[in-house]
């Protein structure tokens, strides 16, 4: 394996003509943005499930009290 051969590894800034540092920054920023969106969606889904569960518990308790009167 020679150092001059193409190893198929991703190239960094300055190693490839026309490659800009801004491309790396943009890719990192978009990756972070996607991750944050997924985290927020999961958090919202969890909060919604917890909210619904609490209302179900409340309704179950309230119905039992009303039924005993």
Steps between C-alpha positions, in 0.01 A plus 500: 500500500663820388444847640430629149214256435136593542391348830135600460512694827320835513721791417536806714523868424793586276546144375254520212468786253177695544437364849402776739508511878148636481384167359622325815342764722171474313500120530568519874232764553241300304589185694454682829172647376366156407603358836334783691179460302489130581566572868222759514256268323577219745464738795166626376375148442606396850335805655179434308494137615560602862226765479252250359595242763443747784158593362407130479602452864305808605190387311525153653516644852222752438268237356547274800407779739193599300387139474496453878263788576 
